[in-house]
Amino acid sequence: MAHQQPQPSCQQQQQQQQFVFPIFYQDSSSTKRTRAKSSDSSMDEETKRQQCLERNRQAGNYLILERKKAQQQALVAKADKLISLNDSLKADLNAMREEAITLRNMLLQHDSCGCDVIRQYMLPSVHAAQNTQ
């Protein structure tokens, strides 16, 4: 009796088919490297140089734009600080003006008390008020 080998299943046949490598045919002229002519070579070098210069220009422009953005943001932050400082100083100035008016009113209340120091202080104010009328 001859021993028969079992028939491969459909799955095994598909797996065997997957391992088959396709054969590609190439034109023999495309695989050979040919030396470029000198004019083409210099042209290629010039093209490469121009492309490199253009990439450098673009990178430089990007860096310049980033630097300008950073400077603008710094100026905006500085402007915000100066605006808040200005507002604070204006509020202080108004408070001091109000305090000066309050103190002058207190001095005016003591005009009739007979103190020579207060009269000497009030004398220029009285002359200025009389001259404006």
C-alpha positions as CSV (number, residue, x, y, z in Angstrom):
1,M,0.0,0.0,0.0
2,A,1.3,3.3,-0.9
3,H,1.2,6.0,1.6
4,Q,-0.8,8.9,0.3
5,Q,-0.1,12.5,1.5
6,P,-3.1,14.4,2.6
7,Q,-4.4,17.2,0.4
8,P,-3.7,20.7,1.8
9,S,-6.7,22.7,3.0
10,C,-7.8,25.9,1.4
11,Q,-6.2,27.9,4.2
12,Q,-2.9,26.3,3.7
13,Q,-3.1,26.9,0.0
14,Q,-3.7,30.6,0.6
15,Q,-0.8,30.8,2.9
16,Q,1.5,29.1,0.4
17,Q,0.3,31.6,-2.2
18,Q,1.2,34.6,0.0
19,F,4.8,33.6,0.2
20,V,5.3,33.7,-3.6
21,F,7.5,36.7,-4.4
22,P,6.6,38.6,-7.6
23,I,9.2,39.0,-10.2
24,F,9.8,42.5,-11.5
25,Y,11.3,43.1,-14.8
26,Q,13.4,46.2,-15.2
27,D,14.7,47.9,-18.2
28,S,18.5,47.5,-18.1
29,S,19.0,51.1,-19.2
30,S,17.2,52.4,-16.1
31,T,19.5,50.6,-13.6
32,K,22.7,51.9,-15.0
33,R,24.0,55.2,-13.6
34,T,25.4,57.5,-16.2
35,R,27.8,60.3,-15.5
36,A,26.1,63.7,-15.9
37,K,27.5,66.1,-18.4
38,S,29.5,69.0,-17.0
39,S,26.9,71.6,-17.9
40,D,24.1,69.6,-16.3
41,S,26.2,69.1,-13.2
42,S,26.9,72.8,-12.8
43,M,23.3,73.4,-13.4
44,D,22.3,70.9,-10.8
45,E,24.8,72.4,-8.3
46,E,23.4,75.9,-9.0
47,T,19.8,74.6,-8.5
48,K,20.8,72.9,-5.3
49,R,22.5,76.0,-4.1
50,Q,19.5,78.2,-5.0
51,Q,17.2,75.7,-3.1
52,C,19.5,75.8,-0.1
53,L,19.5,79.6,-0.1
54,E,15.7,79.7,-0.4
55,R,15.4,77.3,2.6
56,N,17.8,79.4,4.6
57,R,15.8,82.6,3.6
58,Q,12.5,81.0,4.7
59,A,14.1,79.8,8.0
60,G,15.5,83.3,8.6
61,N,12.2,84.9,7.8
62,Y,10.5,82.5,10.3
63,L,13.0,83.5,13.0
64,I,12.6,87.2,12.3
65,L,8.8,86.8,12.5
66,E,9.2,84.9,15.8
67,R,11.5,87.6,17.2
68,K,9.1,90.4,16.1
69,K,6.2,88.5,17.8
70,A,8.2,88.2,21.0
71,Q,9.1,91.9,20.9
72,Q,5.5,92.9,20.2
73,Q,4.3,90.8,23.1
74,A,6.9,92.3,25.4
75,L,5.8,95.8,24.3
76,V,2.2,95.0,24.9
77,A,3.0,93.7,28.4
78,K,5.1,96.8,29.1
79,A,2.3,99.0,27.9
80,D,-0.2,97.2,30.1
81,K,2.1,97.7,33.1
82,L,2.6,101.4,32.3
83,I,-1.2,101.9,31.8
84,S,-1.9,100.4,35.3
85,L,0.9,102.5,36.8
86,N,-0.5,105.6,35.2
87,D,-4.0,104.9,36.5
88,S,-2.6,104.3,40.0
89,L,-0.7,107.6,39.9
90,K,-3.7,109.5,38.6
91,A,-5.7,108.1,41.5
92,D,-3.0,109.2,44.0
93,L,-2.9,112.7,42.4
94,N,-6.7,113.1,42.8
95,A,-6.5,111.9,46.4
96,M,-3.7,114.4,47.2
97,R,-5.7,117.3,45.5
98,E,-8.7,116.4,47.6
99,E,-6.6,116.4,50.7
100,A,-5.1,119.8,49.8
101,I,-8.5,121.2,49.4
102,T,-9.6,119.8,52.7
103,L,-6.6,121.3,54.4
104,R,-7.1,124.7,52.9
105,N,-10.7,124.6,54.0
106,M,-9.5,123.8,57.6
107,L,-7.2,126.8,57.4
108,L,-10.0,129.1,56.2
109,Q,-12.0,128.0,59.3
110,H,-9.2,129.3,61.5
111,D,-8.8,132.7,59.8
112,S,-10.6,134.5,62.6
113,C,-8.7,132.9,65.4
114,G,-5.9,135.6,65.4
115,C,-2.9,133.3,64.7
116,D,-0.2,135.3,62.8
117,V,1.2,132.2,61.1
118,I,-2.2,131.4,59.6
119,R,-2.7,135.0,58.5
120,Q,0.8,135.1,56.8
121,Y,0.0,131.9,55.0
122,M,-3.5,133.1,53.9
123,L,-2.3,136.6,52.8
124,P,-1.0,135.6,49.3
125,S,-4.2,133.6,48.7
126,V,-6.4,136.6,49.6
127,H,-4.4,139.0,47.3
128,A,-4.7,136.5,44.4
129,A,-8.4,136.2,44.9
130,Q,-8.8,140.0,45.0
131,N,-6.8,140.5,41.9
132,T,-8.9,137.9,39.9
133,Q,-12.2,139.7,40.7
